[in-house]
Amino acid sequence: MKKTLTALLMTAVVATPIFAVAGTSADGAKHHGLMHKLELNEQQKKQMKEVMKDNRESKQRYMKLQQQETVKKLQGFLSPEQVAQVEQRMEQRRQHHQKQEKSQHHRGERFKALNLTAEQQVQVKKLMKENRAERQQAMKLQRAEHEAKFAKLLTAEQMETFKAQETKRAQHRHDKAAKHGS
């Protein structure tokens, strides 16, 4: 139980900046295949890249704010030493996010040194559950806004292709999460 809670805490708090920086590169490289499939003209490519850049920056701002709010909430029930350890680990993860370990065991080990009490474990679990629900809702709204912006730029046929690709990507993410037990 304790390992699960510490893993949850580590994943949600420490991985947050990782989610914020993950995504499309400044030149839209991640979506290069999508843009090719949509057969965009040069103006559409430029506009799509701008929309994606705005979307990425918005996600980064949101994730940074959520991380800061989470740390403030943790300060309400963790000791100052535990909070300092959390912040130190968060900084280490920022510096080494490319090497993020996917193993549940390793994620749990990172917070073992916090020695959370049973009450703290309950509070952390509740906080992480709330954060996840809030993050999912915010990302859902952002995806809808993102899609609405694309709808203004694309032809009906291009939008149909875009939606099909997004559905395919969502299914891939779902399958990947199910495979890893997330």
C-alpha positions, 0 to 999 in steps of 0.5 A: 500500500505504501509503495503504491501511494508513494509511486502515485505521489512520485508519478503525479508530482515529479512527472508533472514537469515531464508532461509539460515539456513532452510534446511537439518540438518547436518546428512541429516535428511530432506532427510532421506525418499528420501535416503530410497526410493532411496535404496542407498548403504553406499557409495552413502549415504555418497556421497549424504550427502556430496553433500547435505552438500555442497549445504546447505553451498553454500545456506547459503553463498549466502543468507548471501551475498545477505542480506549484499548487500541488507543492503548496497543498503538500506543504499542508500535511508534509513536514518541511523536510519531506517537502524539501525532499519532494522539491529536490526530487522534482528538480532532479527529474527536471534535469534528467527527464529523458531518463525517466524510469518506467518501473513502478518499483523505481517510482515508489522507491524515490519517495520511500525516504519520505516515511509518510504516515498513514494519514499522509498517505491517505492525504497524498492519495486523495490529492493525486486523485483530485489532481489527475481528474483536474488535469484530465478535464483541463486537457479535454477542454484544451483538446476541444479548443485545439480542434476548434482552431484547426477546424477554422484552418482546415477543409472538411476533408482535411478535418476528417483526416485530422480527426481520424488521426487523433482518434488513432493516436488516442487509441494508441495512448490508451493501449500503451497505458493499459499495457503499462498498467497506468 
